[in-house]
Amino acid sequence: MINKVDFLNIVKDQFEDSSSIQLELSDNFKELDSFDSLTGMCIMVAMKDEFDREVTEEEFRKISTVDELYDLVIK
């Protein structure tokens, strides 16, 4: 099982400005200025590619923090 720090880095890497953003597990990643629908799709695809877990649009709409995404995908 992947640890939360590595998971956080995978999510962070989906942002266009990943090198300049600060992102913590408890942060609402959807509130970052650089979050848009394309970033959301990239995160969903990364979950499928990295963890073989398809996150539906409905599931994705219900979560807001990286920690919630981790719980959805990993647990």
C-alpha positions in Angstrom: 0.0 0.0 0.0 1.3 3.5 -0.9 1.9 5.9 1.9 0.0 9.2 2.1 3.0 11.4 1.2 3.7 9.5 -2.0 -0.1 9.6 -2.8 -0.1 13.4 -2.2 2.8 13.8 -4.6 0.9 11.9 -7.3 -2.1 14.2 -6.9 0.1 17.3 -6.8 1.9 16.2 -10.0 -1.4 16.5 -11.9 -1.5 20.2 -11.4 0.1 22.3 -14.2 2.0 24.4 -11.6 2.9 21.4 -9.4 6.4 22.8 -8.6 5.0 26.0 -7.1 1.9 24.9 -5.2 1.7 24.0 -1.6 -0.6 21.0 -1.0 -1.3 19.2 2.2 -3.5 16.1 2.8 -6.1 18.2 4.6 -6.3 20.9 1.8 -9.3 21.2 -0.4 -7.4 20.7 -3.7 -10.4 21.9 -5.7 -10.0 25.4 -4.2 -6.5 25.9 -5.5 -6.4 28.6 -8.2 -4.9 26.2 -10.7 -7.6 23.6 -10.3 -9.9 23.2 -13.3 -11.8 20.5 -15.0 -8.8 19.3 -16.9 -6.8 18.9 -13.6 -9.8 17.0 -12.2 -9.7 14.6 -15.1 -6.0 14.2 -14.8 -6.4 13.2 -11.2 -9.1 10.7 -12.0 -6.9 9.2 -14.8 -3.9 9.0 -12.4 -5.9 7.1 -9.9 -6.8 4.6 -12.6 -3.3 4.3 -14.0 -1.5 4.2 -10.6 -3.9 2.2 -8.5 -6.3 0.5 -11.0 -9.2 2.3 -9.3 -11.6 4.1 -11.5 -13.1 7.1 -9.6 -16.4 8.0 -11.0 -17.4 11.7 -11.6 -20.0 11.3 -8.8 -17.4 10.1 -6.4 -15.0 12.8 -7.4 -17.6 15.5 -6.8 -18.2 14.3 -3.3 -14.6 14.6 -2.1 -12.6 17.7 -1.6 -9.4 16.9 0.2 -6.4 14.7 -0.8 -7.1 12.7 2.4 -10.6 11.9 1.3 -9.4 10.9 -2.2 -6.8 8.6 -0.5 -9.5 7.0 1.6 -11.7 6.5 -1.5 -8.9 5.0 -3.7 -6.7 3.1 -1.2 -9.0 1.8 1.5 
